Amino acid sequence: MKKVLIAVIGGTAIGFASLAQAADLPYRQASQGYDYPPTFTWTGFYVGANLGVGFGGFNGPGANYFGTSPTGGLLGLTAGYNYQSGNLLIGAEGDYAWSHISDDATYYPGVSSTGVVQNIDTIRARFGYAADRFLAYGTGGYAGANIRGVLNNVPASAVADQTFYANGFTLGLGVEYAITPHITAKAEYLYVSLASNNYFNNTPNYASVGANLNLLRAGVNYKF
């Protein structure tokens, strides 16, 4: 009986030792760098650059004087901050883009005109869903830009070249992917609506003009 008891105790001890060693194995592997890599997090500050195209239309009573279908390119810089909790993300982003989105029109017989949307900036909130390195988000907030109007072949007394800053709003959608722990790439669409200003007040028929634009952009960010 004593021999059986010793055998049982010895077998039990060996079993517990084996279980302890198995339980300790992942910890040792993790400490040696063999465990699975940690889940990516989007939390943090970032800066980046983007480029794209813009198209849409001028609006207001004088829209036809600026052209009906302005198009052009843009190149911009971005900065922002994300906070991720679980799969949900909230953030803030601002950007500034050098742009030349323009069209030509006939102001009245013998006088041509050009409308240009220049230097678009936005300040937006971002709300997204993150699945490890992939992020899908919606965004919206303030937008502003310079809208320039130019008349050709007008009397010297007329105001032929005016630029006003137009305030407005923007809404959009985007996707972003983390290529490395610090480098991400994104693609997004923004709808931008800009309020009207009055142009060419010294001419017989002044133009009240704003703009509605669609922006398609691709960018690269560096996350700190």
URRA-V15455 format. One record per backbone hydrogen bond with DSSP energy under -1.0 kcal/mol. NH is the residue of the N-H (numbers start at 1). CO is the residue of the C=O. If there is no record, write none. Layout:
NH/CO ; NH/CO
//
This chain:
5/1 ; 6/2 ; 7/3 ; 8/4 ; 9/5 ; 10/6 ; 11/7 ; 12/8 ; 13/9 ; 14/10 ; 15/11 ; 16/12 ; 17/13 ; 18/14 ; 19/15 ; 20/16 ; 21/17 ; 22/18 ; 23/19 ; 24/20 ; 28/24 ; 29/25 ; 30/26 ; 31/27 ; 32/28 ; 33/30 ; 34/29 ; 44/82 ; 46/80 ; 47/222 ; 48/78 ; 49/220 ; 50/76 ; 51/218 ; 52/74 ; 53/216 ; 54/72 ; 55/214 ; 56/70 ; 57/212 ; 59/210 ; 62/208 ; 63/60 ; 65/62 ; 66/63 ; 71/102 ; 72/54 ; 74/52 ; 75/98 ; 76/50 ; 77/96 ; 78/48 ; 79/94 ; 80/46 ; 81/92 ; 82/44 ; 83/90 ; 85/88 ; 88/85 ; 89/128 ; 90/83 ; 91/126 ; 92/81 ; 93/124 ; 94/79 ; 95/122 ; 96/77 ; 97/120 ; 98/75 ; 100/73 ; 101/117 ; 102/71 ; 103/115 ; 105/113 ; 107/111 ; 108/111 ; 111/108 ; 113/105 ; 114/150 ; 115/103 ; 116/148 ; 117/101 ; 118/146 ; 120/97 ; 121/144 ; 122/95 ; 123/142 ; 124/93 ; 125/140 ; 126/91 ; 127/138 ; 128/89 ; 129/136 ; 130/87 ; 131/134 ; 134/131 ; 135/176 ; 136/129 ; 137/174 ; 138/127 ; 139/172 ; 140/125 ; 141/170 ; 142/123 ; 143/168 ; 144/121 ; 145/166 ; 146/118 ; 147/164 ; 148/116 ; 149/162 ; 150/114 ; 151/160 ; 152/112 ; 158/155 ; 162/149 ; 164/147 ; 166/145 ; 168/143 ; 169/193 ; 170/141 ; 171/191 ; 172/139 ; 173/189 ; 174/137 ; 175/187 ; 176/135 ; 177/185 ; 178/133 ; 179/183 ; 180/183 ; 184/221 ; 185/177 ; 186/219 ; 187/175 ; 188/217 ; 189/173 ; 190/215 ; 191/171 ; 192/213 ; 193/169 ; 194/211 ; 195/167 ; 197/209 ; 199/207 ; 203/200 ; 207/199 ; 209/197 ; 210/59 ; 211/194 ; 212/57 ; 213/192 ; 214/55 ; 215/190 ; 216/53 ; 217/188 ; 218/51 ; 219/186 ; 220/49 ; 221/184 ; 222/47 ; 223/182 ; 224/45
//
